[in-house]
Amino acid sequence: MVKVLDRLLLLLFSIVVLIVSIVLLFAAFGLIPLDDTGNFVYRVYKDIHTAVSFIVVTFVVLLIGLRLLFVSIRPGSRSSVPSIDQRTEIGDIRISLDTVENLSLKAAGRTRGVKDLRARVKVSEAGLEIILRAIVDGESSIPQQTEEMQANVKKHIEDITGIPVAFVSVFIANIQQQSSPTFKSRVE
């Protein structure tokens, strides 16, 4: 939620800076008459409604600028690589989701008759949610293959990472087509 708010503030700040830049460019090229500029400055000094509006807008833009400055120089901002963080007695452990995906592919690849594997990992409060997509050879029982894949992946991930696996979902996309032998014609 904070990242969305910061992005919204950045958008608003950019629009305000863009508008101010355009107005200043118009004034520099003489496209805004000096009388209009003088009248605006006079109203800021003498008209309470204009002064309050000007002060509020300027103060909001100042606060947005300070927030964006703080976000940009804040120490300890983590890298954008999604990871699973664990704390031990000795220190912190961070395991990237790519690592868990590759471990899942390795474990699922041990199942006979499985080809073209893809994995996606999501983190939930219950544990890891692993989604596998595979193409099988069509020679073995699909329910047995998928159960074996699920068990292999769950056990392997929990043994290697120590992170509980909530569920392993397997999607069989297709069966592998048997390629018929191709004959090359001989030219004599």
N, C-alpha and C positions, 0 to 999 in steps of 0.2 A: 504494500500500500504506500509506503514511504517513497519508493522508487517512482511510482505513478505520479504521486504529488510533486516530486522533484522535477519530473519530465514536464508536467503541466506548468509548473512555475517557470521552467526554462523557456517553454513556448511563449508564455505570457511576457516574460522579460524580453525575449527576442523581438516580439511584435512591438513592444513599447520602444525599444531601442531603434528599431527600423522606422517607426513613425517619427520619432524625434530627429533621427538622421535626415529623413526626407524633408521635414519642416526646416531644419537648419540649412540644408542644401538650397531649398527654395529661397530662404532669406538671403543666403550668400549670393545667389544669382539675381537678386532683386525682384523675384517673382512675388514676394510678399511685400506690399508697400510698407514703408517706414512708419507711416501714420497708424496702420493696423497694429504693428509691433509695439509702438509707443502706447496705443490705447490699451493693449493687453497688459503691458507692464504697469500702466497707471491703475488699471482695475485690480491687479494683484496687490498693489500697495494701498489702495483706497477703498475698494469694495470688499466687504467682509465675506460675502458669499463666494466670490471668485477666489479670494485669498484662502478660505477654508478648503475649497475644492482642490486648489493647486497644492496646498500643504498635504492633504490626505493622499492625493495621487503620488506626489513626490516621496512621501514617507513609505507608502506601499512598495513603490519601485525600489527604494533604498533597502527595505527589509528583504525583498526578493533577491536583490543583488548580494546582500550579506549572507543569506541562506545558501545561494549557489556558490559563493566564495568558500563558505565553510565546508560544503559538500566536496568541493574540488580539492581542498588541501587537507582534509581530515585524514589523520594517520590511521593505519590498520585496516584500510578498506581491502576486502578480500578480492581475490581474482575472480573472474567471471566463470571459471570452470566449475560446473556443478559437482558437488562432492557430498560425501557422508562423513560427518564429523563424530569422532568418539573420543572420550576422555578416559585416560588410564591413570594409574598411580604415578607413572613416570612423566606423562605428558599427553599431548593431543595427537590423534591420528586422523588423517584426512585421506579418504579413498575416493577417487573420482568415479563418477557413474560409468565412464568409458571402461574403467578397469573391471567393474562388475559386469558390464555387457560382454566384454571379452572372456571373462571367466565363465559366463553363462554359455557363450558360444562353444567354448572348449569342452564344457561338460556335456552339452547337448550333442556335440559332434561325435561323442563316443557311442551313440546309439546307432546300431546297424541300419542301413537303408535310408538314412537321412542326408539330404543334400541341401545346398543353398540356404543356409541358416542366416537369420537376422534376429537381433535381440534389441529390446528396448526396456529400460529400467526406470521405474518411478519409485519415489520414496513416500511412504505413508506412515501414519502413526503406528499401524500394526506391524510394519516392517517393509521389506522390499516387495514390490510388485514387478514381476518379470514377465514380459510378453515375448514369446518366441514365434517366429514365422519360419516355416520350413516347407520344403518339397521332399516328398518321400518316393521310394522306388516303386511302390505298389505291389511288392512281393510279400510283404509281411503285414500282420494285423496292425491297422492304424491305431486302435485303442491301446494295444500293448506298447507300440512305439512311443506314443505320446505319454503314457504313464511312466515308462522308463525314462524318457527325457525329463519329465517333471521331477521325478525322484532324484535323478542324477544331478540336475541343476540345483535343486533345493539343498541336497546334501553337500555338494561341492562349494556352493556359495557360503553356506553356514560354517563349513569346516575352515575354509580359507580366510574369510573376512571376519567371522564371528558375529555377523549381522543376521538377525532373524529374517527369514523369507516368509512373507504373508501368503503369497500364492504365486504359482507359475502357470501362466496361461499359454496354451499352444494353439497356433492357428496353422492348419495344414492348407497351404495355398494351392497345391496341385500335386500330381504325381509326375515323376520323371518319365518322359517319353523315351521309349526304347528306339534308338536310331537303327534303322535297317542298314545293312552293309551296302556301301556304294561301290559300284563296279566302274572301274575306269576303262574306257575304251582304248584299245591299242591301235595306234596308227602304224600301218606297215608300208 
